[in-house]
Amino acid sequence: MMPLFCDNTSVINLTKNQIQHSRTKHIEIRHHFIRDHVSNWDCEVQFIEIGRQLADIFTKSLPKDRFFFTK
């Protein structure tokens, strides 16, 4: 099973809850794709703190110390 790390708890809950609400009708096809893979146990969406989100270096401007952060 492949882990997917996300810092948004609402998104994690949407992938685990298979009920379609009126508020979620606008969700794009890619989110339904992920939901299908979660239900098939191909991947698992896990919470990660925003300070440890490694994808931020590709999407946000970061201070120099955060950019060179190592575990």
BALOBA-1460 file (C-alpha; in Angstrom, 3 decimals):
// residues 71
<rec num="1" residu="m" x="0.000" y="0.000" z="0.000"/>
<rec num="2" residu="m" x="1.362" y="3.381" z="-1.011"/>
<rec num="3" residu="p" x="1.080" y="6.244" z="1.518"/>
<rec num="4" residu="l" x="-0.030" y="9.693" z="0.347"/>
<rec num="5" residu="f" x="0.746" y="12.474" z="2.793"/>
<rec num="6" residu="c" x="-1.669" y="15.401" z="3.101"/>
<rec num="7" residu="d" x="-1.905" y="18.314" z="5.538"/>
<rec num="8" residu="n" x="-5.640" y="18.894" z="4.966"/>
<rec num="9" residu="t" x="-7.869" y="16.831" z="7.260"/>
<rec num="10" residu="s" x="-11.007" y="17.663" z="5.255"/>
<rec num="11" residu="v" x="-9.496" y="16.072" z="2.157"/>
<rec num="12" residu="i" x="-8.504" y="12.996" z="4.143"/>
<rec num="13" residu="n" x="-12.062" y="12.635" z="5.446"/>
<rec num="14" residu="l" x="-13.503" y="13.004" z="1.927"/>
<rec num="15" residu="t" x="-11.327" y="10.161" z="0.654"/>
<rec num="16" residu="k" x="-12.410" y="7.863" z="3.484"/>
<rec num="17" residu="n" x="-16.133" y="8.737" z="3.411"/>
<rec num="18" residu="q" x="-17.831" y="7.268" z="0.349"/>
<rec num="19" residu="i" x="-21.071" y="9.241" z="0.831"/>
<rec num="20" residu="q" x="-21.677" y="11.884" z="-1.850"/>
<rec num="21" residu="h" x="-22.931" y="15.168" z="-0.373"/>
<rec num="22" residu="s" x="-24.250" y="18.206" z="-2.201"/>
<rec num="23" residu="r" x="-21.125" y="20.098" z="-1.114"/>
<rec num="24" residu="t" x="-18.833" y="17.598" z="-2.832"/>
<rec num="25" residu="k" x="-20.475" y="17.580" z="-6.262"/>
<rec num="26" residu="h" x="-17.930" y="20.099" z="-7.561"/>
<rec num="27" residu="i" x="-14.968" y="17.819" z="-6.852"/>
<rec num="28" residu="e" x="-12.865" y="17.142" z="-9.919"/>
<rec num="29" residu="i" x="-12.308" y="13.732" z="-11.492"/>
<rec num="30" residu="r" x="-8.789" y="13.389" z="-10.040"/>
<rec num="31" residu="h" x="-10.227" y="13.380" z="-6.502"/>
<rec num="32" residu="h" x="-12.638" y="10.589" z="-7.423"/>
<rec num="33" residu="f" x="-9.641" y="8.725" z="-8.866"/>
<rec num="34" residu="i" x="-7.847" y="8.943" z="-5.507"/>
<rec num="35" residu="r" x="-11.030" y="7.975" z="-3.650"/>
<rec num="36" residu="d" x="-11.333" y="4.848" z="-5.803"/>
<rec num="37" residu="h" x="-7.737" y="3.846" z="-5.086"/>
<rec num="38" residu="v" x="-8.223" y="4.380" z="-1.350"/>
<rec num="39" residu="s" x="-11.326" y="2.166" z="-1.397"/>
<rec num="40" residu="n" x="-9.386" y="-0.530" z="-3.328"/>
<rec num="41" residu="w" x="-6.559" y="-0.381" z="-0.735"/>
<rec num="42" residu="d" x="-4.029" y="0.670" z="-3.380"/>
<rec num="43" residu="c" x="-3.033" y="3.738" z="-1.370"/>
<rec num="44" residu="e" x="-3.699" y="5.337" z="2.001"/>
<rec num="45" residu="v" x="-4.007" y="9.068" z="2.695"/>
<rec num="46" residu="q" x="-2.156" y="9.984" z="5.893"/>
<rec num="47" residu="f" x="-1.949" y="13.253" z="7.807"/>
<rec num="48" residu="i" x="1.355" y="15.110" z="7.966"/>
<rec num="49" residu="e" x="2.055" y="18.364" z="9.776"/>
<rec num="50" residu="i" x="2.361" y="21.397" z="7.541"/>
<rec num="51" residu="g" x="5.909" y="21.994" z="8.773"/>
<rec num="52" residu="r" x="6.991" y="18.542" z="7.559"/>
<rec num="53" residu="q" x="5.253" y="18.694" z="4.156"/>
<rec num="54" residu="l" x="8.094" y="18.189" z="1.690"/>
<rec num="55" residu="a" x="6.009" y="19.121" z="-1.361"/>
<rec num="56" residu="d" x="5.973" y="22.752" z="-0.177"/>
<rec num="57" residu="i" x="9.451" y="23.307" z="-1.587"/>
<rec num="58" residu="f" x="7.932" y="22.884" z="-5.066"/>
<rec num="59" residu="t" x="4.785" y="24.969" z="-4.541"/>
<rec num="60" residu="k" x="5.690" y="27.814" z="-2.155"/>
<rec num="61" residu="s" x="8.479" y="30.278" z="-1.673"/>
<rec num="62" residu="l" x="10.319" y="29.245" z="1.454"/>
<rec num="63" residu="p" x="12.909" y="30.920" z="3.639"/>
<rec num="64" residu="k" x="16.471" y="29.666" z="3.163"/>
<rec num="65" residu="d" x="16.584" y="27.754" z="6.467"/>
<rec num="66" residu="r" x="13.403" y="25.824" z="5.604"/>
<rec num="67" residu="f" x="14.668" y="25.061" z="2.111"/>
<rec num="68" residu="f" x="17.865" y="23.482" z="3.480"/>
<rec num="69" residu="f" x="16.002" y="21.636" z="6.277"/>
<rec num="70" residu="t" x="17.170" y="18.060" z="6.912"/>
<rec num="71" residu="k" x="15.649" y="15.425" z="9.168"/>
